[in-house]
Amino acid sequence: MSKDRNFIEFERECFSLPADYLSNSSNILFFYLDLRSDETIQYFLDQFNFEICSRVLPIKEQIRIRNIRDDRLRITKLFNGILVRYLVACFENSHSALSAIKITRGKFGKPAFFNRSNYSFNSSDEQSILSVAICFHSDKPIGCDLSNPSDIAKFDIENLRDFYKHEFSDIFTDNEVTELDRMFRKECYANRNSQLQILSQYWAIKESLSKMSGYGLNFGLKRYEVLGMKRPAELIMPENKLQHQSLFECLGQLALKPIGEQISGVRNVCFTIPDSKLICSVVGAYNLVKIIKVDAEGISEFIKSISCKNTNAS
């Protein structure tokens, strides 16, 4: 029997590093899904496509998602549950893994695999872009967060120094305030867009650290000190597209680097999501992260093919 295209493309894009990449517990795979286009939303508003995809999830989760009135948010939450299950199925070359994955949550809501203790992951979504950072060979925690500079702009703060000195001073340490003052005096941070970007980047890193720890926002963000910040890496979609739609499209790999005090080897990498203003932060005691875009409709076709096989078998 020939191998499923999903499994083949997953192997090609994820294994096209040194042979030991996926067996190396120091490396992370970062996948993201872009659901922003109206065409994509309409595709999943089709009752059949939505119903087939939702069946992958537990009944309670299906009901909760169906009760969401906003179409775009409902589709995003649907794929929040599907994406990580799909990735595990591709990694294990197993159709049955898709519905067998069980996800539990810690005391403060951090998700984890109930029946895959040697896998570690974390996820985030923003503006109908959702992501999963995962390692298939380590239980070391991972934190992942997407942050949008426009969210800070909405506070309509005239002087953005007031953002970290007054309005949100409870999430910045004294050392961070000193460093931000120094950065804002530089010519490259004189314009408002650059200032919004660096503040959003701080927010993303602190959020990802809080998610990695499993506490979320329950103990505040000031406990995580971020120093020595560099601008996020710019990821660009390749110009030469394949004739057929790729299920997985690798955009590159980046090294994680220390942030502030290096505690237990925890490091960070920040990058922008292509064709957006979103800044992504990934943190953990890891060395490298490989960034891969996933095709949403391809996931749907994969799920529908499994459903058809199961129907025929019965």
C-alpha positions as CSV (number, residue, x, y, z in Angstrom):
1,M,0.0,0.0,0.0
2,S,1.4,3.4,-1.0
3,K,2.1,5.9,1.8
4,D,-0.3,8.8,2.3
5,R,0.8,12.1,0.7
6,N,0.5,13.8,4.2
7,F,3.0,11.4,5.7
8,I,5.4,11.7,2.7
9,E,5.4,15.6,2.7
10,F,5.7,15.7,6.5
11,E,8.8,13.5,6.4
12,R,10.3,15.5,3.5
13,E,9.9,18.9,5.2
14,C,10.6,17.8,8.7
15,F,13.4,15.4,8.1
16,S,15.3,17.5,5.6
17,L,17.8,18.5,8.2
18,P,20.7,16.5,9.6
19,A,19.5,12.9,10.0
20,D,19.3,13.2,13.8
21,Y,17.1,16.3,13.9
22,L,13.8,14.7,14.9
23,S,15.5,12.2,17.2
24,N,17.4,15.1,18.9
25,S,15.7,16.3,22.1
26,S,17.2,19.7,21.6
27,N,15.2,20.7,18.6
28,I,11.6,22.0,18.1
29,L,9.3,22.0,15.1
30,F,7.1,25.0,14.8
31,F,4.0,24.7,12.6
32,Y,1.5,27.4,11.8
33,L,-1.8,27.6,10.0
34,D,-3.1,30.7,8.3
35,L,-6.9,30.9,8.3
36,R,-7.3,34.6,7.5
37,S,-8.6,34.5,3.9
38,D,-12.3,34.7,3.3
39,E,-12.0,31.7,0.9
40,T,-10.6,29.5,3.6
41,I,-13.3,30.5,6.1
42,Q,-16.0,29.8,3.5
43,Y,-14.5,26.4,2.8
44,F,-14.9,25.4,6.4
45,L,-18.3,27.0,6.8
46,D,-19.5,24.4,4.4
47,Q,-21.5,22.1,6.7
48,F,-20.0,18.9,5.4
49,N,-16.4,20.1,5.7
50,F,-17.0,21.5,9.2
51,E,-18.9,18.4,10.5
52,I,-16.3,15.9,9.2
53,C,-13.4,17.9,10.7
54,S,-15.1,18.4,14.1
55,R,-15.6,14.7,14.6
56,V,-11.9,14.4,15.3
57,L,-12.5,16.2,18.6
58,P,-14.2,14.9,21.8
59,I,-17.9,15.5,22.0
60,K,-17.7,18.2,24.7
61,E,-15.2,20.1,22.6
62,Q,-17.4,19.8,19.5
63,I,-20.4,21.3,21.3
64,R,-18.4,24.1,22.8
65,I,-17.0,25.1,19.3
66,R,-20.4,24.8,17.6
67,N,-21.8,27.3,20.2
68,I,-19.3,30.0,19.1
69,R,-21.3,32.5,17.0
70,D,-18.4,34.3,15.3
71,D,-17.6,32.3,12.2
72,R,-13.9,33.1,12.0
73,L,-13.4,32.4,15.7
74,R,-15.3,29.2,15.5
75,I,-13.1,27.9,12.6
76,T,-10.0,29.0,14.5
77,K,-11.0,27.2,17.7
78,L,-11.8,24.1,15.6
79,F,-8.3,23.9,14.2
80,N,-6.8,24.7,17.6
81,G,-8.0,21.2,18.5
82,I,-7.2,19.5,15.2
83,L,-3.8,20.8,14.3
84,V,-1.7,19.2,17.0
85,R,-3.6,15.9,16.6
86,Y,-2.9,16.0,12.8
87,L,0.8,16.6,13.4
88,V,1.1,13.6,15.7
89,A,-0.8,11.4,13.2
90,C,1.7,12.5,10.5
91,F,4.7,11.9,12.7
92,E,3.5,8.4,13.7
93,N,2.4,7.6,10.1
94,S,-0.9,6.6,11.6
95,H,-4.4,7.5,10.5
96,S,-5.8,6.1,13.7
97,A,-3.7,8.4,15.9
98,L,-5.8,11.4,14.7
99,S,-8.7,10.4,16.9
100,A,-6.8,8.5,19.5
101,I,-4.9,11.6,20.8
102,K,-6.1,12.7,24.2
103,I,-5.2,16.1,25.6
104,T,-5.3,17.0,29.2
105,R,-4.8,20.3,31.0
106,G,-2.7,21.2,34.1
107,K,-3.9,23.1,37.1
108,F,-3.6,26.5,35.3
109,G,-4.8,25.3,31.9
110,K,-1.6,24.3,30.2
111,P,-2.3,21.6,27.6
112,A,-0.4,18.3,27.4
113,F,-0.7,14.9,25.8
114,F,-2.4,12.4,28.1
115,N,-1.2,9.4,26.2
116,R,2.1,10.7,24.7
117,S,4.3,11.6,27.7
118,N,7.5,11.8,25.7
119,Y,6.0,14.5,23.4
120,S,6.0,18.2,24.5
121,F,4.1,21.0,22.9
122,N,2.5,24.4,23.3
123,S,0.2,26.4,21.1
124,S,-1.0,30.0,20.4
125,D,-3.4,31.7,18.1
126,E,-3.9,35.4,17.0
127,Q,-5.9,37.0,14.2
128,S,-6.9,33.6,12.7
129,I,-3.3,32.4,12.6
130,L,-2.7,29.5,14.9
131,S,0.5,27.7,15.8
132,V,2.0,24.6,17.5
133,A,5.5,24.3,18.8
134,I,6.3,20.6,19.4
135,C,9.2,18.2,20.2
136,F,8.5,14.5,19.6
137,H,11.5,13.3,21.6
138,S,11.4,15.3,24.9
139,D,9.2,16.1,27.8
140,K,11.0,19.4,28.4
141,P,8.4,22.1,28.5
142,I,7.9,24.5,25.6
143,G,6.3,27.9,25.6
144,C,4.8,29.6,22.5
145,D,3.0,32.9,22.0
146,L,1.8,35.0,19.1
147,S,1.6,38.8,19.8
148,N,0.2,41.6,17.7
149,P,1.6,45.1,17.8
150,S,-1.8,46.4,16.9
151,D,-3.2,45.2,20.2
152,I,-0.9,47.7,22.0
153,A,-1.7,50.4,19.5
154,K,-5.4,50.0,20.5
155,F,-4.7,51.4,23.9
156,D,-4.1,54.7,22.1
157,I,-1.1,55.7,24.3
158,E,0.4,58.9,22.9
159,N,3.9,58.4,24.3
160,L,4.7,54.6,24.3
161,R,7.2,55.1,27.1
162,D,4.1,55.4,29.3
163,F,3.1,51.9,28.3
164,Y,6.0,50.3,30.2
165,K,6.5,53.0,32.8
166,H,2.9,53.6,33.9
167,E,0.0,51.9,32.1
168,F,1.6,48.4,32.3
169,S,4.4,49.0,34.7
170,D,3.3,45.9,36.7
171,I,4.7,43.5,34.0
172,F,8.1,45.2,33.6
173,T,11.1,44.9,35.9
174,D,13.3,47.8,36.8
175,N,16.1,46.4,34.6
176,E,13.7,46.0,31.6
177,V,12.5,49.6,32.0
178,T,16.2,50.8,32.0
179,E,16.8,48.7,28.8
180,L,13.7,50.0,27.1
181,D,14.6,53.6,27.9
182,R,18.0,53.0,26.3
183,M,16.5,51.4,23.2
184,F,13.9,54.1,22.8
185,R,16.7,56.7,22.6
186,K,18.2,55.0,19.6
187,E,17.4,56.3,16.2
188,C,16.2,52.8,15.0
189,Y,13.5,52.9,17.6
190,A,12.4,56.6,17.1
191,N,9.3,55.7,15.1
192,R,6.1,54.4,16.6
193,N,5.9,51.2,14.6
194,S,9.4,50.1,15.9
195,Q,8.4,50.9,19.4
196,L,5.1,49.0,19.1
197,Q,7.1,46.0,17.7
198,I,9.6,45.9,20.6
199,L,6.9,46.2,23.2
200,S,4.9,43.5,21.5
201,Q,8.0,41.3,21.4
202,Y,8.5,41.7,25.2
203,W,4.9,40.7,25.7
204,A,5.2,37.6,23.5
205,I,8.4,36.4,25.3
206,K,6.9,37.0,28.7
207,E,3.7,35.2,27.8
208,S,5.6,32.3,26.3
209,L,7.7,32.0,29.4
210,S,4.5,32.0,31.6
211,K,3.0,29.3,29.4
212,M,6.2,27.2,29.5
213,S,6.1,27.3,33.3
214,G,2.5,26.2,33.3
215,Y,1.3,29.2,35.4
216,G,0.0,31.3,32.5
217,L,-1.0,34.8,33.7
218,N,-1.9,33.6,37.2
219,F,1.3,34.9,38.8
220,G,1.9,38.0,36.6
221,L,4.5,38.6,34.0
222,K,6.9,40.6,36.1
223,R,8.5,37.4,37.4
224,Y,10.0,36.8,34.0
225,E,12.8,39.2,33.2
226,V,13.8,39.6,29.6
227,L,17.1,41.3,28.7
228,G,19.4,41.6,25.7
229,M,16.5,41.7,23.3
230,K,17.2,41.6,19.5
231,R,14.8,42.4,16.7
232,P,12.7,39.4,15.6
233,A,13.9,37.4,12.6
234,E,12.1,38.2,9.4
235,L,10.6,35.2,7.7
236,I,9.7,35.5,4.0
237,M,7.5,33.2,1.9
238,P,9.5,31.7,-0.9
239,E,8.8,33.2,-4.3
240,N,9.0,30.0,-6.3
241,K,5.8,28.1,-5.6
242,L,5.3,24.4,-6.5
243,Q,2.7,23.7,-9.1
244,H,0.6,21.8,-6.6
245,Q,-0.3,23.1,-3.1
246,S,2.2,22.0,-0.6
247,L,0.8,20.5,2.6
248,F,3.9,21.6,4.5
249,E,6.2,24.4,3.5
250,C,9.5,24.9,5.4
251,L,10.4,28.6,5.8
252,G,13.8,28.0,7.6
253,Q,15.3,27.2,11.0
254,L,16.5,29.5,13.7
255,A,18.7,29.1,16.8
256,L,17.3,29.8,20.3
257,K,19.4,32.1,22.4
258,P,19.6,33.1,26.0
259,I,17.3,35.9,27.3
260,G,18.4,37.7,30.5
261,E,19.5,35.3,33.2
262,Q,19.9,31.8,31.7
263,I,17.7,29.7,34.0
264,S,17.9,25.9,33.5
265,G,19.1,26.4,30.0
266,V,15.9,28.1,28.8
267,R,16.4,30.0,25.6
268,N,14.2,32.0,23.2
269,V,13.7,32.8,19.5
270,C,11.5,35.5,18.1
271,F,10.4,35.8,14.5
272,T,7.6,37.4,12.4
273,I,4.9,35.3,10.8
274,P,5.2,36.0,7.0
275,D,2.6,38.3,5.4
276,S,1.5,39.6,8.9
277,K,2.7,41.8,11.7
278,L,2.5,39.0,14.2
279,I,5.5,38.3,16.4
280,C,6.1,34.8,17.6
281,S,8.1,33.8,20.6
282,V,9.2,30.2,21.3
283,V,11.0,29.4,24.5
284,G,12.4,26.3,26.2
285,A,15.6,24.4,27.0
286,Y,16.2,23.7,23.3
287,N,18.7,24.7,20.6
288,L,16.9,25.0,17.3
289,V,13.4,25.6,15.9
290,K,12.3,24.8,12.4
291,I,9.4,26.9,11.0
292,I,6.8,25.2,8.8
293,K,3.6,26.4,7.3
294,V,0.7,23.9,7.1
295,D,-2.1,23.9,4.5
296,A,-5.6,24.0,6.2
297,E,-7.5,22.5,3.4
298,G,-5.0,19.7,3.1
299,I,-5.8,18.8,6.7
300,S,-9.5,18.7,5.8
301,E,-8.9,16.5,2.8
302,F,-6.8,14.1,5.0
303,I,-9.6,13.9,7.6
304,K,-12.3,13.3,4.9
305,S,-10.2,10.5,3.3
306,I,-10.0,8.8,6.7
307,S,-13.7,9.2,7.2
308,C,-14.4,7.6,3.8
309,K,-12.2,4.7,4.5
310,N,-13.9,4.1,7.8
311,T,-17.3,4.3,6.2
312,N,-16.4,1.8,3.5
313,A,-14.9,-0.5,6.0
314,S,-18.1,-0.6,8.0
